Amino acid sequence: MNLAGSVVLVTGGAGGLGEATVRRVAAAGASVVIADLADDRAEKLAAELGPGARYVRTDVTDEAGVAQAVEEAKKLGTFRYAVVAHGGFGVAEKVVGRDGSPAGLAGFTKTVDLYLTGTFNVLRIAAAAIAESEPDVDGQRGAIVATASIAAFEGQIGQIAYAAAKAGVVGMTLVAARDLGSLGIRAVTVAPGTMRTPIMESVGDEALARFAANIPNPRRLGRPEEYAALVQHILENPYLNGETIRLDGAQRFGPR
Ligand SMILES: NC(=O)c1ccc[n+]([C@@H]2O[C@H](COP(=O)([O-])OP(=O)(O)OC[C@H]3O[C@@H](n4cnc5c(N)ncnc54)[C@H](O)[C@@H]3O)[C@@H](O)[C@H]2O)c1
């Protein structure tokens, strides 16, 4: 399927992996809806990309907000693709703390709400809208790409909430592909390793060098452009479906 002439909705499109995706699909000729909460960055990016790009302030956990972003995507042209790439809150807490008290429930719930429920919220509303578009000669209407993490498979100490949410995203992928198969909509997940996004850069050079030392090859953090290139390929390759693809330079997280 060709991106040119289609509309792509990207959650978290104003920063990090989402922004790289927005830039990549726009360069490939797609129109794009930036669904994010960072007004300044999102408006600047939309203005830079021109009339084919639109910012819709969207909290992925909010039903009405996501529905509105999807409505904007339908107005821009043939809505075929959604990429779920938002970041945000993630609690870091061990199951039992040093003082012997159990981890809080609120942080766990909030993390799962953002990453897992937020992904499902976008998946379900976007899929229903993509299903309204005309299929191509191969019966294809579009695709939805979600973003997990290698923490879904080897979560580190303190990452129980994040790992659970991301494992949930991995678990949804095949079911979504099966559920949406009759509609000609594919579902694929990317599980990045350690990517050099602004959030990651904020940990400082020393920590970044430590992260890089654990990545076999290339011995560096991943580039957001490498994530965006994979997403473009997934969107355009109709035989990729129901799978989670690691993008990690062969990195495997240890316990910490
Ligand atoms: N950066 C990495 O190394 C890495 C590694 C593995 C997985 N991931 C995953 O990739 C995704 C993107 O990571 P990132 O580093 O680009 O994230 P990020 O923290 O830079 O956030 C991306 C965007 O999401 C937006 N956002 C935050 N809360 C939102 C909400 N409720 N609704 C809509 N948008 C919201 C932010 O404003 C931001 O512009 C995340 O799901 C993250 O877990 C990232």
The ligand as an SDF file (V2000), in Angstrom:
LIG
                    3D

 44 48  0  0  0  0  0  0  0  0999 V2000
   12.7250    6.0750   23.7790 N   0  0  0  0  0  0  0  0  0  0  0  0
   13.0110    4.8050   23.9900 C   0  0  0  0  0  0  0  0  0  0  0  0
   14.1570    4.4230   24.2240 O   0  0  0  0  0  0  0  0  0  0  0  0
   11.9160    3.7650   23.9600 C   0  0  0  0  0  0  0  0  0  0  0  0
   12.2760    2.4190   24.1100 C   0  0  0  0  0  0  0  0  0  0  0  0
   11.2780    1.4490   24.0870 C   0  0  0  0  0  0  0  0  0  0  0  0
    9.9630    1.8250   23.9100 C   0  0  0  0  0  0  0  0  0  0  0  0
    9.6450    3.1300   23.7680 N   0  0  0  0  0  0  0  0  0  0  0  0
    8.2320    3.4910   23.6450 C   0  0  0  0  0  0  0  0  0  0  0  0
    8.0530    4.2890   22.4750 O   0  0  0  0  0  0  0  0  0  0  0  0
    7.0190    5.2320   22.7190 C   0  0  0  0  0  0  0  0  0  0  0  0
    7.5440    6.6140   22.4070 C   0  0  0  0  0  0  0  0  0  0  0  0
    8.6670    6.8790   23.2110 O   0  0  0  0  0  0  0  0  0  0  0  0
    9.3220    8.3510   23.2420 P   0  0  0  0  0  0  0  0  0  0  0  0
   10.5970    8.2380   23.9700 O   0  0  0  0  0  0  0  0  0  0  0  0
    9.2800    8.8940   21.8640 O   0  0  0  0  0  0  0  0  0  0  0  0
    8.2240    9.0920   24.1410 O   0  0  0  0  0  0  0  0  0  0  0  0
    8.1540   10.6000   24.6840 P   0  0  0  0  0  0  0  0  0  0  0  0
    8.1920   10.5210   26.1720 O   0  0  0  0  0  0  0  0  0  0  0  0
    9.1150   11.4600   23.9650 O   0  0  0  0  0  0  0  0  0  0  0  0
    6.6510   11.0020   24.3080 O   0  0  0  0  0  0  0  0  0  0  0  0
    6.2150   11.1380   22.9770 C   0  0  0  0  0  0  0  0  0  0  0  0
    5.0510   12.0880   22.9380 C   0  0  0  0  0  0  0  0  0  0  0  0
    3.9260   11.5470   23.6550 O   0  0  0  0  0  0  0  0  0  0  0  0
    3.1830   12.6530   24.1210 C   0  0  0  0  0  0  0  0  0  0  0  0
    2.2030   12.2450   25.1590 N   0  0  0  0  0  0  0  0  0  0  0  0
    2.4110   12.0780   26.4960 C   0  0  0  0  0  0  0  0  0  0  0  0
    1.2780   11.7210   27.1250 N   0  0  0  0  0  0  0  0  0  0  0  0
    0.3110   11.6580   26.1580 C   0  0  0  0  0  0  0  0  0  0  0  0
   -1.0720   11.3430   26.1670 C   0  0  0  0  0  0  0  0  0  0  0  0
   -1.7090   10.9960   27.3090 N   0  0  0  0  0  0  0  0  0  0  0  0
   -1.7650   11.3900   24.9960 N   0  0  0  0  0  0  0  0  0  0  0  0
   -1.1250   11.7360   23.8430 C   0  0  0  0  0  0  0  0  0  0  0  0
    0.1770   12.0150   23.7640 N   0  0  0  0  0  0  0  0  0  0  0  0
    0.8980   11.9860   24.9080 C   0  0  0  0  0  0  0  0  0  0  0  0
    4.2460   13.6170   24.6160 C   0  0  0  0  0  0  0  0  0  0  0  0
    3.7520   14.9500   24.6990 O   0  0  0  0  0  0  0  0  0  0  0  0
    5.3340   13.4630   23.5700 C   0  0  0  0  0  0  0  0  0  0  0  0
    5.2770   14.4600   22.5640 O   0  0  0  0  0  0  0  0  0  0  0  0
    6.5670    5.0300   24.1700 C   0  0  0  0  0  0  0  0  0  0  0  0
    5.4350    4.1950   24.1730 O   0  0  0  0  0  0  0  0  0  0  0  0
    7.7400    4.3230   24.8030 C   0  0  0  0  0  0  0  0  0  0  0  0
    7.3370    3.4990   25.8800 O   0  0  0  0  0  0  0  0  0  0  0  0
   10.5920    4.1210   23.7900 C   0  0  0  0  0  0  0  0  0  0  0  0
  1  2  1  0
  2  3  2  0
  2  4  1  0
  4  5  1  0
  4 44  2  0
  5  6  2  0
  6  7  1  0
  7  8  2  0
  8  9  1  0
  8 44  1  0
  9 10  1  0
  9 42  1  0
 10 11  1  0
 11 12  1  0
 11 40  1  0
 12 13  1  0
 13 14  1  0
 14 15  2  0
 14 16  1  0
 14 17  1  0
 17 18  1  0
 18 19  2  0
 18 20  1  0
 18 21  1  0
 21 22  1  0
 22 23  1  0
 23 24  1  0
 23 38  1  0
 24 25  1  0
 25 26  1  0
 25 36  1  0
 26 27  1  0
 26 35  1  0
 27 28  2  0
 28 29  1  0
 29 30  1  0
 29 35  2  0
 30 31  1  0
 30 32  2  0
 32 33  1  0
 33 34  2  0
 34 35  1  0
 36 37  1  0
 36 38  1  0
 38 39  1  0
 40 41  1  0
 40 42  1  0
 42 43  1  0
M  CHG  2   8   1  16  -1
M  END
$$$$
